Amino acid sequence: MDLSHPSPATLQAARHDWIWRARRSGLDLQRARSSDYRDPFARDRARLLHSAASRRLMGKSQVPGLLGSMLPRAWQTHVLEVSQLSRGMLRALQHLHAPGEPWLPWLPDVNLLEAVALGRSLGHAPFGPVGDRTLAELMREHGGFDPRWQALRLMQRLEPHTPGHGLDLTRRTLLGLYDRAMLALPTPGRDPAGLAGQDWLLQPLSERDRRALLGVPPHGLLHAAVSLDGSIVQLAEQLAHAVHEFDDALGLGAVPRAAWDAVVLDPGWAEAVDLQPVPLAQGLFAGPGPARRQAVGALVNALLISVDIEAAPVVDEPLLHHRAQWIAPAQALVASLQGLVAQAWAQAPQVAAASEEAGLALRQLWSLAWAAPDLLGLPAHGAQPSDVWARLLCDRLAGLTDAAALQLAHHGTPPGG
């Protein structure tokens, strides 16, 4: 083979790869080094991991009331779980399917997958879902709030790395985050948080693919496009919510045995993935120790190897054409576990009390900041349109840790102030 004259297919693949590795700034901030050992996606992962938003996740509870317990559940806990599960899912897809599968060449490398996993949770407010809902209510008349939008605002605008471009992540990493944000928009094509108009990101896509990604009919709504990378991480997020939160709920005694006994495992699937119902139940409810750890591990492994790749015929771009999905029995188990977790947290008294306090604290801070903007280091709001100033306030509140929000609400000073 004459390597000096690559084939048209090779050239096309190289061009496709270059387009999706590009950064919006157009600057080669990597600086070519003969000894360089990191590719663009490794840099994306490092920028996200070392960002201020990422560091704050350790102080943001995913489930209010548990951050100071023996089983703390911070958003950073969730991100680490999702990152690890994404790696496991990727390995399963690479090694448990036929070598000739058409989607195999499009699978992400592990750095890209972890970058997407790290970025998707950065936009959450303090106090878990109750904080997200409270900010959404407070921002209802000012464009709304959604943690999926907020994650992109942080990465593209608020985090300081590259002037005017935030963290200046690669196009493919952003695509794995963008689909999640766009599907959260209240109306297809409407973007109150200032995320739309991403012409640079969408530039490689056909008009049909753009409409699918934005959820615009006829290919939007029920069939909106999701990137291959984002779909893998999405399943890892579901797995973390279902199994690892279920494990924590078991540890707190919040799941009765009868609730688990009502979960139906598909017999054929359970046998294929080596889930034995009786020993599994005994292990899950054996109390803290090796038996529960092994039972939880068996659940995780069974789900990791129960992922398939489906084709989306309405799109052209390979990164949108292929997406990960659960096989049906695994999807049913994930849904059942998520239901058990939701019921456990809804009935846990410490979660209910902390959730009520969290909502009150954020509402109090919202009112205090409008009366005294300097409390959060904001400019006087009379100098800017109310929606613009409200977005600045929302950015500030969403970036607080649980402890900082409570301290400010109760004492008017940050922790240590």
N, C-alpha and C positions, 0 to 999 in steps of 0.2 A: 504494500500500500504506500502510495506517495503522500507522505504527511505534509509536504510543501504545497500540495494542492488539495485542500480539504473539500469534501463533497458539499453540494448545496444544502443537504440536510444537516450536516455538521455545522456549517456556517449559520444556518437558521437557528439551530439549538443554542449556539454560542451567543447569538444576538438576543434571543429570548432571555437567556440567563443574565446577560449584561443589563438588559432593560429592568429586570426585577431586582437587581442588586444595586441599582442607582439610588442616589440620595437627592432629595429635593433641592438642596443648596447648590448642587452641581459642583461642589468642591470636593477634591480628593483629600479628605482630612486624614486618610490612613497614612499618607506619605509612603511612597514606595520604598520598601526596605528589603535588601537582599536576604536579611535574616528574619523577616516578618513571619510569624507563625499563625496569625489570626486572619480569618476571612471576614467579609463584611457582616455576616450574621453573628459571628463571635463578638464583634464590636457592638452590635445592637444589644446583645445579651448583657455585655458589661455595662453599657450606658444605662440600661434599664435597672440592672441590679444595684448600681451605685447611685442611682438618682435619689433625691430627697424624698420623692413620693414613695419610693420603694421602702426606704428606711422607716417612714411613718407607719407603714402597714403593721409593724410589730406592736404599735400602740392603738390600733383600731380593732375593736372586737368584731368578729363575724357573727357571734351569738352573744348579745348583751347579757351581762351577769356572770359570764364564765371566764372573763379575762384574768381575774385574780384568783381563780379556783385551782384545784389540783389538776384540772384538765382544761387549761386555757385554750380558747379557740379564737385566735387573732386572724386577721386577713393574711398575715404573713404565713401562718400555719397552712392556710388553704393554698396559697401560692406555691409553697414548697411541695405540698401533696400533689397539686396539679402538674407541676413541673416533672416530678418523678413518675407519675402515672402516664404522662405524655410520652416520656422516654420508653416506658414499658410497652405502651401501645404501638409505638413506632417499631420497636424490635419485633413484636408479634406480627405486624403487617409485613415486615421485611423477610421474616424467616418461616412463616406458617402458610404462605401462599405460593402458588406456582410461579416459577421464575419468569414466565412469559406474560404475566399480567400487564395490561397496557398502562396502568397507573403507577407501577413501580418506579419508573424513571422520574416521576414528579413528586415523589415523597420528599419531605423536607429533611435537611440534616438536623442533628440534635440541637445545635446552637440556635438555629432558626425556630425550631419548635419551642425551646425553652424561652426564647425572647417573646414569642407570642403569649406563652403561658404567663410570663412575668407581667406583661403589659396589660392584660385583660382585666386585672383587678385593681389597677392603680387608682381608679377614679371613685372608689367607694368613700362615702362619708363616714364619720365616726359612728359607732354604735350599731354597725351592721345594717340589715335591711330596714330597721326602724329609722335609722338616720337618713338612709336614701329616700324613704317615703316622706319623711318630714321635710327634707329640702325640696322634694318635688312639689309638695303642697305649698310651701312658702314661695316657691318660684313660679307658681301656676300663672300668675298675671305678668310674668317677666320672661317668658320663653321656656320655662320648665327646667327640670334637672333630671338627668339619668346618669348613673355611674359609667355607662358605656360611652356616652358623649364625653364625660369628664376625663376619662382615660386618654382619649385622643387630644383633648385640649391640653392636658399636661404634657403629652409627648411632642405635640407639634407647636405649642406656644409657650407654656408656662415654665417648663423645666429649662434652666439655663445651660446650654452647651454650645449651640451654634447660633449666632445672632440672627433673629428672625425666623428660626426654624426649630426651636426647641431642641429635642434630642437628635433631630435630623436622622431618623431611622431610614432603612432601606425601604424601597417600594413594596417588596414582598412581605416584609414584617408588618408594615402598615396595613396591607391588604388583609392579613389575618386578624386585624383588630377592627378594620373599617366595616366589614360586613356586619359584625356584631352591633356596632353603633348605629348603622343605618337602619337595621331592622327594628331598632327601638324608637325610631322617629314616629311621632304621632300621625303624620300624614306623609305618604310617599313624596319625596322631593322637597319637603319643607324641613328647614334646619334652623330652629331658633337659637341653638347654641353656637352657631357659626362654624359648623364642620363641613357643610356642603361646599360646592364650588371647588372641589378637590380635582381640578382639571389635570394637574400633574399626575396624581395617583391613578386616575382613570384613563390616562392617555393611551396606554397600550390596548385598551379594551374596545371591542366593537360597540356600536350603538345598542345592539341587542343585549350584549353583556352588561353594559352600563345600566340599562333599564332593569335587568334582572337583579343586579347588585343593589340597586336603590329600591327594589320592591315595587317597581312601576308596572302596571298591567300592560300586556296580557301575561307576561312571564313572572310578574312579581307576586306580592301578597302571599298566597299559599306556597309558592314555588320560588321564593326569592333565593338568589344565589348565595352560597357560602363557600369560602375558599377551602381547599383541601387542608391546608395547615390549620385554619380556624376550626374546621369541623373535627379534627383530631383532638384539639385542645378542648373544644366544647364537650366532647364525650368524656374527656379526663375530668373536666369540672363536674359533670353530672356524677361520675364515679366517686369523686371526692365528697360531694354532698351526700351521696347515697350511703357509701360504705364507711368512710372515716367519721362522718358525723354520727352515723348509726352506732359505731364503736364507742364514741364519746357518750352518746345517750345511754348505751348499755352500762358504761362505767358509772354514770350518775344514777343508775337504777330507774331511768325514766321510760324504759320499754318493758311492758309486761310480757311474760312468756306467751300468753294467749294471743297477743298481737302478732308475734312472729309465727305462731302455729297457723295463723290464718293466711299466711303468705303461701301461694301455690307455686312450686317449682315444676317446670315442664320436665317430665320424667326422662324423655329421650335426651334432652339437652343436658340435664343434670348428670346423667351417666357419661355423656360424651366429654364433659369438662371436669369429671371426677368430683362432683359435689354429692356427698352422701347425706341425705336429709336428716337422719337420726343423729349420727355423730356430729354433724354441723350444728344442729340445735343445741346439743349437749355442750359443745365447745363454746358457743356464743354466750350461753347463760351459766358458764362454769365459774364466773367471777374472774377477777384480775389474775393473770398468770399465763403460762404457755398455751394452755388449751384455747383460750379466747384468741390469743395472738395467731395461732395456727388456723383457727376457724375464719377469722377476718382475712388472713392471707389467702385462704382457699377461695373466699368470695371475690377478692380482688383479682386473683389469677383467672378465675372462671370468666370474669367480665372482660379482662384484658384480651383474652383470646377469642372473644365473641364479637369482634368488630369486622365488618366487611366494608368494601368500597363500592359505592353505587355511581352510576353515570347520570349526569343531568343533561339530557339531550337538547335543552333549549339554549345552551350557551356554547361558545366557541373556544374561549381561553381554557387550556388544559388545567390551570390552577383552580378554575371554577367548575370545570366539567366533571371533575372527580370529587367525591366527598365521602367522609367516613360516616358509618351508621352502625347502630347495634343490630344484631340479628334479633328476630322477634322475641324469643324467650328471654334473652338478656334485657331487652327493653322493658319487658313486663316486670322483671325482678327489680331493675333500677327504679321504675315508677313505684313499686310497692315499698321499697326501702325509703324513698324520698317521702312517701306518705307517712311512714312510721316516724321519721325524723321530725317532720312538720308537726305531727301530733305530740311528740315528746316535748319539743320546745314550747309549744302552745300551752302545755299543761304544767311546765316547770315553774314553780313560784318565783325562783330567783331571776328567771328570764323575764317574766311578766313585770316584776317590780323594776328591774333595770331598764326595760323598754319604756316604761312610763316616765321614769326619771330622765331618760335620754331625750325623748320627745319634748319634754318641758324645757330642758336645758337648751336645746337648739332654738326653740321658739323664743326663749328669753334672750338668747344672744342676738337673734335677728332683730328683736325690738330694741335692745340696747344699742346695737350698732347703728341703727337708723337715727337714734337720738344722739349718740356719741361715737362718730365714725373712728375717732382715734383709738378707741378701745381695741380695735383690730388692725390699727395702722393704716386705715383707709382715708382717702381724701374726702373733703366735704362733698356730700352728694348733690348739693345744689348746682355744682359746676358742670355736671354731666347729666345726660338723659337718665331717667330713673331705671330703665331696663339695663343700660350699660353699667350703672353703679350697682344695681342688684346682682348682676353677673359677677362683678368684682367681689362683692360680699359673699356670694355663693361659693366662688373659688376659695375664699379664705376659710369659710366654715367647713367646706368639704375636705380641706387639708388638715384640719385639726385632729389630734389624737383624742381618744376618749377622755383621758386625764386633763388635757388642756381645755377641752370644751367644758367639762364640769367645773374646773377651777375658775375659768373666766365667768361662767354663768353664776356661780355662787359667790365669788369674791371680787370679780372685776379685774383680776390679774392673772397672768399665765402662771403655771407651776414654777415655783422658785422666785416669783415676782413679789 
